[in-house]
């Protein structure tokens, strides 16, 4: 009998400049709640320093990544959950044009196509999933603004994938992560993804103009 031996590998991940965040007010929160790890609840949270009222969020984070086995683009559909006094990003879905890993499925191949550019102060992302659902976004640069620490830092330390109880522990430089972000004015947006769980248009659109570095451990 052969025994499959799994091992943990340290992974460095560089998120390249011009990563995009879209935040929507959440719909059908009770259904999202059932997708989370046991003991967690959908959190109401402020994202940017000028937010007035904490709300439940459905988040779309589109970015380009450089790692030893992930070199390409990813779109993560997430929410923020709370357990006791801790916030956590919970990935509900992922579309990527490179390899991906999660604690439920392990390593899987690409499941989407991406186009990206930043030209003349305008950020453009085009994502098409294998199911032909798509996100098309163009946004014009506006002012810089600070994020809240609950969103940018506290939610990042221990992230989760769907209902898995296995945390994805991230290490990073808080000062780098908290660098002010650039608000974006919607020039064009077309989003077919997770439409039953969000309002039609986002309440927030912003980008990180700088790169960010993370370290984690992945079980192979």
Backbone as CSV, one residue per row, in Angstrom:
resi,resn,N_x,N_y,N_z,CA_x,CA_y,CA_z,C_x,C_y,C_z
1,UNK,0.853,-1.196,0.000,0.000,0.000,0.000,0.883,1.238,0.000
2,UNK,0.540,2.174,-0.867,1.291,3.421,-0.941,0.563,4.493,-0.128
3,UNK,1.294,5.216,0.686,0.733,6.293,1.497,1.071,7.627,0.854
4,UNK,0.042,8.445,0.644,0.251,9.778,0.082,0.753,10.704,1.178
5,UNK,1.950,11.210,1.015,2.554,12.091,2.007,2.354,13.541,1.571
6,UNK,1.686,14.298,2.409,1.502,15.710,2.123,2.515,16.528,2.914
7,UNK,2.908,17.675,2.372,3.870,18.521,3.056,3.471,19.972,2.882
8,UNK,3.963,20.790,3.816,3.687,22.216,3.793,4.850,22.945,3.116
9,UNK,4.503,23.859,2.239,5.528,24.647,1.558,5.280,26.127,1.797
10,UNK,6.361,26.839,2.147,6.271,28.286,2.276,6.128,28.913,0.898
11,UNK,5.187,29.837,0.773,4.899,30.451,-0.513,4.941,31.974,-0.375
12,UNK,5.729,32.606,-1.231,5.753,34.066,-1.329,4.874,34.494,-2.492
13,UNK,4.019,35.455,-2.248,3.103,35.929,-3.279,3.233,37.440,-3.427
14,UNK,3.429,37.888,-4.642,3.485,39.323,-4.922,2.239,39.703,-5.711
15,UNK,1.445,40.585,-5.130,0.289,41.145,-5.825,0.769,42.389,-6.562
16,UNK,0.632,42.374,-7.868,1.162,43.463,-8.678,0.303,44.726,-8.551
17,UNK,0.852,45.886,-8.947,0.069,47.140,-8.877,-1.218,47.071,-9.698
18,UNK,-2.169,47.890,-9.290,-3.453,48.086,-9.970,-4.428,46.920,-9.737
19,UNK,-4.420,46.380,-8.513,-5.460,45.414,-8.155,-6.751,46.157,-7.843
20,UNK,-7.859,45.565,-8.243,-9.180,46.209,-8.203,-10.045,45.614,-7.097
21,UNK,-10.756,46.473,-6.395,-11.805,46.057,-5.460,-13.143,46.664,-5.880
22,UNK,-14.165,45.833,-5.925,-15.554,46.283,-6.041,-16.319,45.739,-4.848
23,UNK,-17.098,46.580,-4.211,-17.908,46.157,-3.074,-19.375,46.463,-3.351
24,UNK,-20.218,45.465,-3.117,-21.662,45.590,-3.303,-22.380,45.359,-1.980
25,UNK,-23.511,46.025,-1.797,-24.393,45.656,-0.701,-24.934,44.252,-0.953
26,UNK,-24.924,43.442,0.083,-25.267,42.033,-0.046,-26.779,41.813,-0.042
27,UNK,-27.219,40.869,-0.871,-28.596,40.369,-0.864,-28.585,38.892,-0.456
28,UNK,-29.734,38.404,0.008,-29.860,36.991,0.401,-28.752,36.578,1.379
29,UNK,-28.597,37.405,2.393,-27.524,37.184,3.364,-27.638,35.827,4.058
30,UNK,-28.863,35.355,4.285,-29.034,34.066,4.965,-28.449,32.911,4.154
31,UNK,-28.480,33.015,2.825,-27.899,31.959,1.986,-26.373,32.032,2.040
32,UNK,-25.831,33.244,1.983,-24.385,33.412,2.127,-23.925,32.878,3.481
33,UNK,-24.715,33.131,4.498,-24.362,32.669,5.835,-24.138,31.161,5.867
34,UNK,-24.960,30.428,5.139,-24.835,28.966,5.114,-23.598,28.492,4.350
35,UNK,-22.940,29.383,3.629,-21.731,29.019,2.878,-20.458,29.177,3.706
36,UNK,-20.562,29.760,4.890,-19.385,30.097,5.681,-18.943,28.933,6.563
37,UNK,-17.701,28.971,7.058,-17.259,27.974,8.027,-18.129,28.010,9.290
38,UNK,-18.289,26.879,9.954,-19.101,26.831,11.178,-18.607,27.836,12.212
39,UNK,-19.565,28.490,12.870,-19.232,29.441,13.928,-19.004,30.856,13.454
40,UNK,-19.016,31.082,12.137,-18.816,32.434,11.606,-20.136,33.041,11.167
41,UNK,-20.188,34.363,11.234,-21.356,35.098,10.771,-20.914,36.198,9.805
42,UNK,-21.773,36.483,8.836,-21.492,37.597,7.923,-21.317,38.874,8.747
43,UNK,-20.240,39.590,8.488,-19.926,40.785,9.268,-20.424,42.041,8.562
44,UNK,-20.836,42.996,9.353,-21.100,44.341,8.857,-19.841,45.161,9.116
45,UNK,-19.316,45.804,8.068,-18.003,46.432,8.195,-17.913,47.680,7.321
46,UNK,-17.123,48.642,7.781,-16.755,49.791,6.956,-15.473,49.464,6.204
47,UNK,-15.407,49.848,4.944,-14.241,49.557,4.111,-13.306,50.752,4.025
48,UNK,-13.861,51.915,3.719,-13.073,53.132,3.564,-13.375,54.102,4.696
49,UNK,-12.459,55.033,4.918,-12.580,55.911,6.082,-13.791,56.833,6.008
50,UNK,-14.353,57.034,4.808,-15.518,57.910,4.710,-16.839,57.141,4.704
51,UNK,-16.803,55.836,4.928,-18.048,55.074,5.050,-18.811,55.524,6.288
52,UNK,-20.109,55.629,6.155,-20.946,56.123,7.247,-21.493,54.988,8.094
53,UNK,-21.923,53.913,7.458,-22.616,52.836,8.168,-22.026,51.478,7.787
54,UNK,-21.645,50.649,8.771,-21.158,49.300,8.452,-22.255,48.474,7.780
55,UNK,-21.883,47.731,6.732,-22.849,46.917,6.008,-22.249,45.573,5.635
56,UNK,-23.125,44.616,5.348,-22.691,43.318,4.838,-22.291,43.491,3.380
57,UNK,-21.142,42.938,3.016,-20.560,43.212,1.708,-20.359,41.932,0.893
58,UNK,-20.602,42.034,-0.413,-20.122,41.046,-1.356,-19.015,41.719,-2.152
59,UNK,-17.831,41.126,-2.127,-16.616,41.763,-2.622,-16.063,41.044,-3.844
60,UNK,-15.560,41.817,-4.778,-14.882,41.291,-5.959,-13.476,41.883,-5.980
61,UNK,-12.474,41.029,-5.891,-11.078,41.462,-5.872,-10.361,40.848,-7.071
62,UNK,-9.972,41.700,-8.013,-9.338,41.253,-9.244,-7.891,41.745,-9.238
63,UNK,-6.955,40.820,-9.448,-5.554,41.214,-9.333,-4.651,40.291,-10.146
64,UNK,-3.439,40.773,-10.371,-2.390,40.009,-11.043,-1.386,39.558,-9.994
65,UNK,-1.008,38.292,-10.057,-0.185,37.693,-9.010,1.062,37.075,-9.614
66,UNK,2.151,37.147,-8.852,3.399,36.509,-9.242,3.875,35.662,-8.073
67,UNK,3.896,34.339,-8.268,4.363,33.404,-7.256,5.070,32.268,-7.978
68,UNK,5.674,31.358,-7.234,6.475,30.335,-7.897,5.628,29.380,-8.732
69,UNK,4.332,29.291,-8.447,3.471,28.396,-9.238,2.173,29.067,-9.672
70,UNK,1.954,30.276,-9.221,0.790,31.055,-9.657,1.292,32.331,-10.322
71,UNK,1.275,32.362,-11.642,1.659,33.569,-12.367,0.545,33.888,-13.353
72,UNK,-0.246,34.866,-13.008,-1.386,35.199,-13.851,-2.325,36.131,-13.135
73,UNK,-3.629,35.943,-13.366,-4.654,36.834,-12.818,-5.706,36.028,-12.073
74,UNK,-6.303,36.655,-11.077,-7.351,36.019,-10.268,-8.476,37.008,-10.009
75,UNK,-9.674,36.495,-9.960,-10.833,37.227,-9.454,-11.412,36.413,-8.315
76,UNK,-11.370,36.965,-7.125,-11.946,36.307,-5.957,-13.244,37.002,-5.569
77,UNK,-14.302,36.218,-5.404,-15.570,36.732,-4.896,-15.618,36.361,-3.420
78,UNK,-15.776,37.350,-2.562,-15.590,37.148,-1.119,-16.651,37.884,-0.319
79,UNK,-16.675,37.535,0.944,-17.336,38.373,1.930,-16.405,38.460,3.135
80,UNK,-16.806,39.244,4.115,-16.070,39.302,5.375,-16.965,38.731,6.460
81,UNK,-16.410,37.781,7.204,-17.149,37.128,8.283,-16.488,37.461,9.613
82,UNK,-17.249,37.230,10.671,-16.736,37.512,12.009,-16.906,36.290,12.888
83,UNK,-15.875,36.009,13.658,-15.926,34.949,14.665,-15.367,35.530,15.948
84,UNK,-16.207,35.584,16.983,-15.864,36.292,18.210,-15.537,37.746,17.842
85,UNK,-14.317,38.218,18.094,-13.986,39.610,17.777,-13.079,39.729,16.566
86,UNK,-12.955,38.650,15.783,-12.021,38.636,14.666,-12.752,38.668,13.327
87,UNK,-12.204,39.468,12.397,-12.722,39.526,11.033,-11.912,38.601,10.135
88,UNK,-12.579,38.031,9.111,-11.907,37.118,8.192,-12.471,37.290,6.785
89,UNK,-11.584,37.361,5.789,-12.044,37.211,4.420,-12.424,35.751,4.192
90,UNK,-13.570,35.530,3.552,-13.984,34.181,3.162,-14.202,34.192,1.653
91,UNK,-13.391,33.401,0.951,-13.504,33.296,-0.507,-14.668,32.376,-0.838
92,UNK,-15.633,32.876,-1.594,-16.807,32.108,-1.988,-16.656,31.497,-3.379
93,UNK,-15.821,32.115,-4.208,-15.641,31.655,-5.589,-14.343,32.259,-6.114
94,UNK,-13.733,31.599,-7.091,-12.493,32.107,-7.666,-12.438,31.775,-9.150
95,UNK,-12.109,32.777,-9.952,-11.870,32.600,-11.388,-10.433,33.010,-11.647
96,UNK,-9.697,32.190,-12.400,-8.289,32.470,-12.624,-7.828,31.893,-13.950
97,UNK,-6.751,32.468,-14.478,-6.147,31.936,-15.699,-4.835,31.214,-15.419
98,UNK,-4.597,30.914,-14.134,-3.399,30.197,-13.737,-3.786,29.100,-12.748
99,UNK,-2.808,28.387,-12.216,-3.107,27.372,-11.222,-3.710,28.017,-9.982
100,UNK,-4.520,27.245,-9.266,-5.090,27.722,-8.011,-5.069,26.598,-7.000
101,UNK,-5.073,26.998,-5.729,-5.085,26.037,-4.625,-6.116,26.471,-3.602
102,UNK,-6.799,25.518,-3.010,-7.655,25.788,-1.857,-7.677,24.546,-0.981
103,UNK,-8.055,24.674,0.300,-7.981,23.523,1.219,-9.045,22.455,0.978
104,UNK,-10.013,22.716,0.116,-11.040,21.718,-0.189,-10.633,20.877,-1.395
105,UNK,-10.204,21.541,-2.460,-9.925,20.860,-3.727,-8.442,20.652,-4.018
106,UNK,-7.560,21.254,-3.239,-6.145,21.182,-3.538,-5.805,22.022,-4.750
107,UNK,-4.897,21.529,-5.590,-4.460,22.273,-6.772,-5.389,21.972,-7.941
108,UNK,-5.813,23.035,-8.619,-6.642,22.899,-9.820,-6.110,23.811,-10.904
109,UNK,-6.583,23.580,-12.113,-6.137,24.360,-13.252,-6.953,25.627,-13.456
110,UNK,-6.643,26.371,-14.515,-7.355,27.617,-14.816,-8.827,27.381,-15.138
111,UNK,-9.637,28.402,-14.900,-11.075,28.312,-15.206,-11.629,29.619,-15.760
112,UNK,-10.757,30.448,-16.355,-11.245,31.707,-16.910,-10.197,32.400,-17.757
113,UNK,-10.625,33.466,-18.412,-9.745,34.287,-19.242,-9.799,35.734,-18.764
114,UNK,-8.655,36.408,-18.874,-8.519,37.766,-18.361,-7.881,38.678,-19.395
115,UNK,-8.321,39.945,-19.380,-7.617,41.020,-20.060,-7.490,42.160,-19.057
116,UNK,-6.324,42.802,-19.032,-6.063,43.852,-18.058,-5.180,44.925,-18.685
117,UNK,-5.491,46.194,-18.390,-4.539,47.262,-18.698,-4.876,48.496,-17.862
118,UNK,-3.890,49.350,-17.729,-4.067,50.649,-17.070,-3.468,51.694,-18.004
119,UNK,-4.359,52.477,-18.633,-3.945,53.448,-19.642,-4.632,54.787,-19.392
120,UNK,-3.860,55.855,-19.436,-4.393,57.215,-19.317,-5.320,57.356,-18.115
121,UNK,-4.822,56.910,-16.961,-5.548,57.011,-15.688,-6.837,56.199,-15.660
122,UNK,-6.960,55.197,-16.520,-8.155,54.366,-16.533,-7.767,52.899,-16.359
123,UNK,-8.416,52.247,-15.390,-8.170,50.831,-15.105,-9.221,49.988,-15.806
124,UNK,-8.765,48.949,-16.508,-9.662,48.078,-17.265,-9.402,46.613,-16.924
125,UNK,-10.459,45.920,-16.527,-10.405,44.474,-16.323,-11.551,43.837,-17.098
126,UNK,-11.243,42.745,-17.785,-12.257,41.935,-18.456,-12.028,40.482,-18.071
127,UNK,-13.024,39.883,-17.424,-12.919,38.508,-16.930,-14.067,37.698,-17.500
128,UNK,-13.758,36.515,-18.037,-14.780,35.618,-18.557,-14.546,34.237,-17.953
129,UNK,-15.569,33.695,-17.274,-15.439,32.377,-16.659,-15.697,31.286,-17.681
130,UNK,-15.416,30.029,-17.295,-15.694,28.895,-18.171,-17.179,28.789,-18.502
131,UNK,-18.013,29.305,-17.596,-19.463,29.283,-17.813,-19.929,30.490,-18.623
132,UNK,-18.979,31.280,-19.110,-19.239,32.464,-19.941,-19.872,33.610,-19.154
133,UNK,-19.850,33.529,-17.842,-20.213,34.699,-17.044,-19.030,35.660,-17.080
134,UNK,-19.321,36.960,-16.964,-18.234,37.908,-17.166,-18.337,39.113,-16.244
135,UNK,-17.179,39.695,-16.019,-17.051,40.985,-15.359,-16.246,41.881,-16.277
136,UNK,-16.860,42.977,-16.708,-16.177,44.002,-17.497,-16.205,45.296,-16.693
137,UNK,-15.039,45.837,-16.422,-14.976,47.059,-15.625,-13.957,48.017,-16.215
138,UNK,-14.355,49.285,-16.322,-13.449,50.381,-16.642,-13.709,51.495,-15.637
139,UNK,-12.646,51.977,-15.017,-12.806,53.016,-14.013,-11.753,54.092,-14.136
140,UNK,-12.173,55.335,-13.967,-11.288,56.490,-14.072,-10.757,56.875,-12.690
141,UNK,-9.478,57.189,-12.603,-8.835,57.516,-11.336,-9.432,58.768,-10.698
142,UNK,-9.694,58.676,-9.393,-10.166,59.812,-8.601,-9.155,60.081,-7.483
143,UNK,-9.625,60.389,-6.298,-8.771,60.767,-5.184,-8.268,59.547,-4.409
144,UNK,-7.179,59.779,-3.666,-6.688,58.772,-2.737,-7.515,58.796,-1.463
145,UNK,-7.624,57.621,-0.814,-8.370,57.530,0.434,-7.812,56.378,1.267
146,UNK,-7.967,56.485,2.576,-7.508,55.431,3.482,-8.570,54.346,3.644
147,UNK,-8.116,53.126,3.765,-8.997,52.018,4.127,-9.068,51.905,5.651
148,UNK,-10.089,51.214,6.133,-10.144,50.923,7.557,-9.219,49.753,7.862
149,UNK,-8.718,49.706,9.069,-7.831,48.618,9.478,-8.592,47.301,9.606
150,UNK,-9.876,47.384,9.979,-10.690,46.162,10.053,-10.734,45.452,8.707
151,UNK,-10.861,46.234,7.644,-10.940,45.654,6.300,-9.571,45.211,5.791
152,UNK,-8.605,46.113,5.785,-7.346,45.859,5.093,-6.402,44.948,5.855
153,UNK,-6.403,45.048,7.167,-5.420,44.313,7.968,-6.042,43.148,8.723
154,UNK,-7.022,43.443,9.570,-7.547,42.402,10.451,-8.199,41.257,9.678
155,UNK,-8.858,41.564,8.565,-9.542,40.529,7.789,-8.573,39.653,7.004
156,UNK,-7.337,40.115,6.861,-6.363,39.436,6.006,-5.531,38.380,6.729
157,UNK,-5.444,38.455,8.050,-4.516,37.579,8.761,-4.888,36.102,8.643
158,UNK,-6.154,35.797,8.787,-6.634,34.422,8.664,-7.819,34.413,7.713
159,UNK,-7.596,33.914,6.493,-8.640,33.864,5.480,-9.150,32.435,5.353
160,UNK,-10.340,32.293,4.771,-10.960,30.971,4.639,-11.510,30.801,3.231
161,UNK,-11.682,29.546,2.854,-12.244,29.214,1.552,-13.562,28.475,1.754
162,UNK,-14.652,29.098,1.312,-15.996,28.527,1.441,-16.235,28.092,2.887
163,UNK,-16.693,26.849,3.101,-17.029,26.413,4.456,-15.910,25.622,5.118
164,UNK,-14.712,25.637,4.538,-13.581,24.928,5.139,-13.174,25.591,6.456
165,UNK,-12.841,24.770,7.438,-12.413,25.300,8.743,-10.900,25.502,8.784
166,UNK,-10.203,25.180,7.689,-8.745,25.318,7.653,-8.385,26.748,7.273
167,UNK,-7.716,27.480,8.165,-7.385,28.873,7.844,-6.216,28.968,6.875
168,UNK,-6.220,30.007,6.077,-5.086,30.365,5.235,-4.423,31.552,5.931
169,UNK,-3.315,31.281,6.615,-2.641,32.301,7.422,-1.715,33.128,6.540
170,UNK,-1.905,34.425,6.557,-1.090,35.326,5.746,-0.207,36.196,6.633
171,UNK,1.033,36.379,6.177,1.947,37.314,6.816,2.240,38.434,5.833
172,UNK,2.270,39.660,6.351,2.460,40.816,5.478,2.875,42.013,6.308
173,UNK,3.297,43.058,5.626,3.670,44.307,6.269,2.435,45.202,6.362
174,UNK,2.004,45.509,7.567,0.771,46.281,7.745,0.855,47.655,7.088
175,UNK,1.993,48.286,7.193,2.141,49.619,6.608,1.983,49.563,5.086
176,UNK,2.540,48.533,4.463,2.405,48.368,3.015,0.944,48.148,2.626
177,UNK,0.244,47.318,3.395,-1.152,47.003,3.091,-2.047,48.224,3.291
178,UNK,-1.717,49.052,4.270,-2.552,50.207,4.606,-2.243,51.442,3.758
179,UNK,-1.363,51.322,2.779,-1.116,52.449,1.867,-2.441,52.910,1.246
180,UNK,-2.698,54.216,1.208,-3.973,54.697,0.654,-4.258,54.155,-0.739
181,UNK,-5.525,53.957,-1.015,-5.975,53.414,-2.301,-6.599,54.531,-3.137
182,UNK,-6.745,54.255,-4.423,-7.279,55.247,-5.357,-8.725,54.918,-5.698
183,UNK,-9.635,55.818,-5.367,-11.027,55.623,-5.766,-11.154,55.654,-7.282
184,UNK,-12.165,54.940,-7.793,-12.391,54.860,-9.231,-13.827,55.252,-9.561
185,UNK,-13.994,56.063,-10.579,-15.309,56.390,-11.109,-15.672,55.384,-12.192
186,UNK,-16.860,54.777,-12.081,-17.274,53.786,-13.074,-17.446,54.459,-14.431
187,UNK,-16.665,54.018,-15.391,-16.890,54.418,-16.777,-17.763,53.378,-17.465
188,UNK,-17.472,52.104,-17.156,-18.271,50.993,-17.680,-18.219,49.851,-16.686
189,UNK,-19.378,49.232,-16.434,-19.377,48.033,-15.608,-20.486,47.097,-16.072
190,UNK,-20.110,45.848,-16.289,-21.041,44.785,-16.639,-20.622,43.559,-15.841
191,UNK,-21.488,43.103,-14.954,-21.125,42.021,-14.044,-22.257,41.007,-13.978
192,UNK,-21.991,39.789,-14.490,-22.976,38.705,-14.442,-22.813,37.819,-13.209
193,UNK,-21.732,38.011,-12.464,-21.332,37.063,-11.430,-22.056,37.322,-10.116
194,UNK,-22.608,36.258,-9.552,-23.249,36.303,-8.226,-24.307,37.408,-8.145
195,UNK,-25.072,37.567,-9.199,-26.033,38.671,-9.276,-27.199,38.507,-8.302
196,UNK,-27.472,37.279,-7.854,-28.577,37.055,-6.907,-28.213,37.456,-5.488
197,UNK,-26.939,37.780,-5.261,-26.475,38.016,-3.891,-25.974,39.439,-3.676
198,UNK,-26.338,40.357,-4.584,-25.834,41.726,-4.476,-26.742,42.687,-5.227
199,UNK,-26.599,43.967,-4.884,-27.256,45.014,-5.660,-26.659,45.071,-7.072
200,UNK,-27.321,45.812,-7.940,-26.875,45.857,-9.334,-25.549,46.578,-9.499
201,UNK,-25.340,47.645,-8.741,-24.138,48.453,-8.898,-23.341,48.505,-7.597
202,UNK,-22.015,48.581,-7.688,-21.192,48.604,-6.475,-21.283,49.935,-5.747
203,UNK,-21.097,49.856,-4.439,-21.008,51.059,-3.614,-19.580,51.597,-3.569
204,UNK,-18.603,50.723,-3.814,-17.194,51.095,-3.776,-16.484,50.531,-4.996
205,UNK,-15.584,51.331,-5.548,-14.644,50.857,-6.569,-13.328,51.579,-6.316
206,UNK,-12.273,50.804,-6.086,-10.977,51.419,-5.829,-9.867,50.446,-6.204
207,UNK,-8.641,50.979,-6.300,-7.508,50.139,-6.680,-6.305,50.440,-5.791
208,UNK,-5.470,49.415,-5.635,-4.146,49.581,-5.034,-3.176,49.939,-6.156
209,UNK,-2.564,51.093,-6.067,-1.607,51.502,-7.101,-0.236,50.862,-6.905
210,UNK,-0.019,50.275,-5.757,1.279,49.719,-5.395,1.216,48.193,-5.337
211,UNK,2.370,47.559,-5.335,2.430,46.114,-5.151,2.353,45.778,-3.663
212,UNK,1.953,44.535,-3.363,1.857,44.061,-1.984,2.418,42.647,-1.914
213,UNK,3.061,42.336,-0.795,3.723,41.051,-0.640,3.136,40.284,0.535
214,UNK,2.837,39.008,0.281,2.271,38.130,1.289,3.091,36.845,1.375
215,UNK,3.076,36.235,2.556,3.679,34.927,2.752,2.652,34.019,3.408
216,UNK,2.641,32.757,2.974,1.734,31.788,3.574,2.336,30.401,3.455
217,UNK,1.636,29.398,3.971,2.040,28.003,3.825,0.899,27.253,3.157
218,UNK,1.235,26.425,2.182,0.242,25.658,1.429,0.577,24.186,1.539
219,UNK,-0.458,23.372,1.772,-0.265,21.936,1.880,-0.405,21.277,0.500
220,UNK,0.638,20.578,0.088,0.650,19.867,-1.191,0.544,18.358,-0.957
